[in-house]
Amino acid sequence: MTTLDLVMALVVGGLFAAGFYLLLDRSLMRVLLGVIVLGHAANLLLLLTGGPPGMPPVVSDGDEAERYADPLPQAMALTAIVITFGITTLLLALVHRAWQLDGHDEVRDDVEDRRIGTVEDREESGPPLPTDRDHEPGGGSGR
């Protein structure tokens, strides 16, 4: 392993770490930036697996295979670039729409999810609260 390989491994690891950190934020713009950084990290990782730079991506029968680069990671990186561009465009449209509707890009808590809680929380809180169906004639059976 050369120094360049170690540096590139650290760069790829740093890009993945930064991308996942941005994905975990509540701001939709940071989520978008996290997806972009993850796309760049995946592209760099794919290009690094293709072999040393500057070698032609062709293999002939008579030559040594070590002199040539693998063309498959290059094709996969090109495909990943197109997919990342499409996902980025979709997320950018969603962030813009959220900005138009709410005036900010922060994801709010799901109030209904907090209200329901977990099963242990409901068991500890005691019997369920009466609902409108309990006050209906016939005991609230709904039939």
Backbone as numpy.savetxt, mean C-alpha at the origin, in Angstrom:
# Nx Ny Nz CAx CAy CAz Cx Cy Cz
29.92 -9.82 -1.97 29.07 -8.65 -1.97 29.97 -7.41 -1.97
29.70 -6.53 -2.91 30.50 -5.32 -3.01 29.86 -4.20 -2.20
30.58 -3.09 -2.11 30.07 -1.94 -1.38 28.83 -1.37 -2.06
28.82 -1.38 -3.39 27.66 -0.87 -4.13 26.42 -1.73 -3.85
26.60 -3.04 -3.75 25.46 -3.92 -3.44 24.90 -3.62 -2.05
25.80 -3.40 -1.10 25.36 -3.10 0.26 24.64 -1.75 0.32
25.17 -0.76 -0.37 24.54 0.56 -0.38 23.16 0.48 -1.04
23.06 -0.23 -2.15 21.77 -0.34 -2.83 20.76 -1.13 -1.99
21.22 -2.14 -1.27 20.32 -2.88 -0.38 19.80 -1.97 0.73
20.66 -1.13 1.27 20.22 -0.19 2.31 19.26 0.86 1.74
19.51 1.31 0.52 18.61 2.29 -0.11 17.24 1.67 -0.35
17.22 0.44 -0.86 15.94 -0.23 -1.10 15.21 -0.45 0.22
15.92 -0.89 1.24 15.30 -1.07 2.56 14.77 0.23 3.13
15.54 1.30 2.96 15.09 2.61 3.44 13.85 3.11 2.69
13.82 2.88 1.37 12.64 3.28 0.60 11.41 2.49 1.02
11.56 1.19 1.22 10.42 0.39 1.68 9.96 0.84 3.07
10.90 1.11 3.97 10.53 1.56 5.32 9.81 2.91 5.27
10.34 3.84 4.48 9.69 5.15 4.37 8.31 5.03 3.73
8.19 4.17 2.73 6.89 3.99 2.07 5.85 3.42 3.01
6.22 2.39 3.78 5.26 1.82 4.73 4.93 2.80 5.85
5.91 3.58 6.28 5.64 4.59 7.31 4.62 5.61 6.81
4.78 6.04 5.58 3.83 7.01 5.02 2.45 6.39 4.81
2.41 5.10 4.48 1.11 4.44 4.29 0.29 4.37 5.57
0.95 4.35 6.71 0.25 4.21 7.99 -0.27 5.53 8.54
-0.09 6.61 7.81 -0.54 7.92 8.28 -2.02 8.12 7.96
-2.66 9.05 8.65 -4.08 9.32 8.43 -4.32 10.31 7.30
-3.29 11.01 6.86 -3.42 11.97 5.78 -3.38 11.23 4.44
-4.38 11.49 3.60 -4.43 10.79 2.33 -3.29 11.18 1.40
-2.79 12.40 1.51 -1.66 12.81 0.68 -0.41 12.03 1.06
-0.23 11.78 2.34 0.93 10.97 2.76 0.76 9.52 2.33
-0.46 9.02 2.34 -0.70 7.67 1.82 -0.33 7.61 0.35
-0.72 8.63 -0.41 -0.37 8.69 -1.82 1.14 8.72 -2.01
1.84 9.53 -1.23 3.30 9.57 -1.32 3.92 8.24 -0.91
3.32 7.55 0.05 3.80 6.23 0.45 3.69 5.22 -0.67
2.58 5.26 -1.41 2.41 4.35 -2.54 3.45 4.65 -3.62
3.72 5.92 -3.85 4.72 6.30 -4.86 6.11 5.83 -4.43
6.47 6.03 -3.17 7.79 5.60 -2.69 7.90 4.08 -2.72
6.84 3.37 -2.37 6.87 1.91 -2.46 7.03 1.45 -3.91
6.40 2.14 -4.83 6.56 1.80 -6.24 8.00 1.98 -6.70
8.62 3.07 -6.27 10.03 3.29 -6.63 10.93 2.23 -5.99
10.63 1.86 -4.76 11.44 0.84 -4.10 11.31 -0.51 -4.81
10.10 -0.86 -5.22 9.90 -2.12 -5.93 10.61 -2.09 -7.28
10.57 -0.97 -7.99 11.25 -0.86 -9.27 12.76 -0.99 -9.10
13.30 -0.34 -8.09 14.74 -0.43 -7.85 15.14 -1.84 -7.47
14.33 -2.50 -6.67 14.62 -3.88 -6.29 14.59 -4.80 -7.51
13.61 -4.61 -8.38 13.54 -5.43 -9.59 14.73 -5.19 -10.50
15.15 -3.95 -10.63 16.30 -3.66 -11.49 17.60 -4.19 -10.89
17.70 -4.22 -9.58 18.90 -4.76 -8.96 19.01 -6.26 -9.12
17.88 -6.95 -9.22 17.92 -8.41 -9.39 18.29 -8.81 -10.80
18.30 -7.88 -11.74 18.60 -8.19 -13.13 20.06 -8.36 -13.44
20.93 -8.10 -12.51 22.36 -8.24 -12.76 23.03 -6.89 -12.78
24.35 -6.91 -13.01 25.09 -5.64 -13.02 24.66 -4.76 -14.19
24.72 -3.45 -13.99 24.29 -2.54 -15.06 25.28 -2.53 -16.22
24.77 -2.21 -17.40 25.61 -2.07 -18.57 25.78 -3.32 -19.39
25.21 -4.42 -18.98 25.34 -5.65 -19.74 24.13 -5.84 -20.64
24.32 -6.38 -21.83 23.19 -6.55 -22.75 22.25 -7.65 -22.27
20.95 -7.49 -22.46 20.00 -8.50 -22.01 19.75 -9.59 -23.05
20.80 -10.18 -23.57 20.67 -11.22 -24.58 21.55 -12.39 -24.18
21.06 -13.60 -24.35 21.85 -14.80 -24.06 21.95 -15.61 -25.34
23.16 -15.92 -25.75 23.35 -16.80 -26.90 23.90 -18.13 -26.42
23.92 -19.11 -27.28 24.31 -20.46 -26.88 25.80 -20.59 -26.57
26.64 -19.90 -27.32 28.07 -20.11 -27.18 28.73 -19.30 -26.09
28.13 -18.27 -25.61 28.79 -17.39 -24.63 28.41 -17.77 -23.21
29.20 -17.24 -22.30 28.91 -17.46 -20.88 27.69 -16.64 -20.46
26.86 -17.24 -19.65 25.64 -16.56 -19.22 25.93 -15.43 -18.23
27.09 -15.43 -17.60 27.41 -14.41 -16.61 27.68 -13.05 -17.24
27.93 -13.02 -18.54 28.23 -11.76 -19.21 26.97 -11.00 -19.59
25.82 -11.59 -19.39 24.57 -10.98 -19.83 23.65 -10.72 -18.64
22.80 -9.74 -18.81 21.81 -9.40 -17.77 20.52 -10.17 -18.06
19.77 -10.41 -17.02 18.49 -11.09 -17.16 17.44 -10.08 -17.62
16.75 -10.33 -18.75 15.77 -9.34 -19.24 14.44 -9.36 -18.50
14.13 -10.42 -17.78 12.83 -10.52 -17.11 12.63 -9.44 -16.04
13.60 -9.17 -15.16 13.37 -8.09 -14.19 13.19 -6.72 -14.84
13.83 -6.50 -15.98 13.65 -5.23 -16.67 12.21 -5.10 -17.18
11.68 -6.18 -17.72 10.30 -6.16 -18.19 9.32 -6.02 -17.03
9.62 -6.68 -15.92 8.74 -6.57 -14.75 8.79 -5.16 -14.17
9.97 -4.52 -14.19 10.08 -3.15 -13.69 9.28 -2.19 -14.57
9.31 -2.41 -15.87 8.54 -1.56 -16.77 7.04 -1.74 -16.52
6.61 -2.97 -16.28 5.21 -3.23 -15.96 4.84 -2.59 -14.62
5.74 -2.68 -13.64 5.48 -2.09 -12.32 5.37 -0.56 -12.41
6.13 0.04 -13.30 6.04 1.50 -13.48 4.65 1.88 -13.98
4.14 1.13 -14.93 2.81 1.42 -15.48 1.73 1.20 -14.43
1.83 0.13 -13.66 0.84 -0.16 -12.62 0.89 0.92 -11.52
2.09 1.32 -11.11 2.22 2.36 -10.10 1.65 3.68 -10.59
1.86 3.99 -11.87 1.29 5.22 -12.43 -0.23 5.18 -12.39
-0.84 4.04 -12.74 -2.30 3.92 -12.70 -2.85 4.04 -11.29
-2.21 3.37 -10.34 -2.67 3.44 -8.95 -2.50 4.87 -8.41
-1.40 5.53 -8.76 -1.17 6.90 -8.31 -2.23 7.83 -8.86
-2.60 7.65 -10.12 -3.63 8.49 -10.72 -4.97 8.29 -10.02
-5.33 7.03 -9.73 -6.58 6.76 -9.03 -6.57 7.36 -7.63
-5.50 7.16 -6.89 -5.43 7.71 -5.53 -5.43 9.24 -5.54
-4.79 9.83 -6.53 -4.80 11.29 -6.62 -6.21 11.81 -6.87
-6.99 11.11 -7.69 -8.38 11.51 -7.91 -9.20 11.35 -6.63
-8.95 10.28 -5.87 -9.68 10.08 -4.62 -9.31 11.14 -3.57
-8.03 11.48 -3.49 -7.60 12.52 -2.55 -8.22 13.86 -2.94
-8.24 14.17 -4.22 -8.84 15.43 -4.67 -10.33 15.48 -4.35
-11.02 14.37 -4.55 -12.46 14.32 -4.25 -12.71 14.46 -2.74
-11.87 13.80 -1.94 -12.02 13.93 -0.48 -11.76 15.37 -0.05
-10.82 16.02 -0.70 -10.53 17.42 -0.38 -11.71 18.31 -0.74
-12.34 18.04 -1.88 -13.50 18.83 -2.28 -14.68 18.63 -1.33
-14.91 17.41 -0.88 -16.06 17.13 -0.02 -15.85 17.59 1.42
-14.67 17.32 1.98 -14.45 17.57 3.40 -13.64 18.83 3.69
-12.87 19.30 2.73 -12.01 20.44 2.97 -10.68 20.08 3.59
-10.44 18.80 3.85 -9.15 18.33 4.37 -8.94 16.91 3.84
-7.75 16.39 4.05 -7.46 15.05 3.52 -7.19 14.03 4.61
-7.63 14.32 5.82 -7.40 13.39 6.92 -8.56 12.40 7.03
-8.23 11.14 7.23 -9.24 10.11 7.37 -9.76 10.13 8.81
-11.07 10.24 8.95 -11.68 10.30 10.28 -11.90 8.89 10.82
-12.13 8.81 12.13 -12.46 7.54 12.77 -13.84 7.08 12.32
-14.02 5.79 12.28 -15.31 5.23 11.96 -16.14 5.19 13.25
-17.12 6.07 13.35 -17.91 6.20 14.58 -18.71 4.93 14.84
-19.24 4.35 13.81 -20.04 3.13 13.99 -19.17 1.99 14.51
-17.96 1.88 14.04 -17.06 0.84 14.49 -16.70 1.03 15.96
-16.47 2.26 16.35 -16.19 2.52 17.76 -17.40 2.24 18.64
-18.59 2.51 18.12 -19.81 2.29 18.90 -20.03 0.80 19.15
-19.80 0.02 18.16 -20.01 -1.43 18.30 -18.98 -2.03 19.24
-17.72 -1.68 19.07 -16.66 -2.19 19.93 -16.42 -3.66 19.71
-15.70 -4.25 20.62 -15.39 -5.67 20.53 -16.37 -6.47 21.37
-16.33 -7.75 21.24 -17.25 -8.62 21.96 -17.00 -8.53 23.46
-15.73 -8.47 23.87 -15.43 -8.37 25.30 -15.97 -7.08 25.90
-15.87 -5.98 25.14 -16.38 -4.70 25.63 -17.88 -4.76 25.83
-18.59 -5.43 24.91 -20.04 -5.52 25.05 -20.44 -6.41 26.21
-19.70 -7.49 26.44 -20.04 -8.38 27.55 -19.78 -7.72 28.89
-18.72 -6.91 28.97 -18.39 -6.23 30.22 -19.37 -5.11 30.54
-20.00 -4.54 29.53 -20.86 -3.38 29.76 -22.25 -3.76 30.26
-22.60 -5.04 30.24 -23.89 -5.45 30.76 -24.89 -5.73 29.66
-26.19 -5.72 30.03 -27.22 -6.05 29.03 -27.30 -4.95 27.96
-27.78 -5.31 26.77 -27.87 -4.31 25.70 -28.91 -3.25 26.01
-28.71 -2.09 25.46 -29.64 -0.99 25.66 -30.92 -1.26 24.87
-32.08 -0.78 25.38 -33.32 -0.98 24.64 -33.31 -0.20 23.33
-33.91 -0.80 22.33 -34.00 -0.14 21.03 -35.44 0.24 20.75
-35.68 0.87 19.62 -37.03 1.26 19.23 -37.90 0.04 18.98
-37.29 -1.06 18.59 -38.07 -2.28 18.31 -38.64 -2.89 19.59
-37.97 -2.62 20.73 -38.47 -3.16 22.00 -39.77 -2.48 22.43
-40.05 -1.29 21.94 -41.25 -0.56 22.33 -42.41 -0.82 21.39
-42.19 -1.61 20.36 -43.27 -1.92 19.41 -44.26 -2.90 20.04
-45.53 -2.85 19.59 -46.48 -3.85 20.08 -46.05 -5.24 19.66
-46.22 -6.19 20.53 -45.85 -7.57 20.21 -44.46 -7.89 20.69
-43.84 -7.05 21.51 -42.56 -7.37 22.10 -41.36 -7.11 21.24
-41.55 -6.47 20.09 -40.40 -6.13 19.27 -39.88 -7.28 18.45
-40.71 -8.30 18.22 -40.23 -9.41 17.43 -40.10 -9.07 15.98
-40.79 -8.03 15.51 -40.67 -7.58 14.15 -41.51 -8.37 13.17
-42.40 -9.25 13.69 -43.21 -10.08 12.80 -44.66 -9.70 12.86
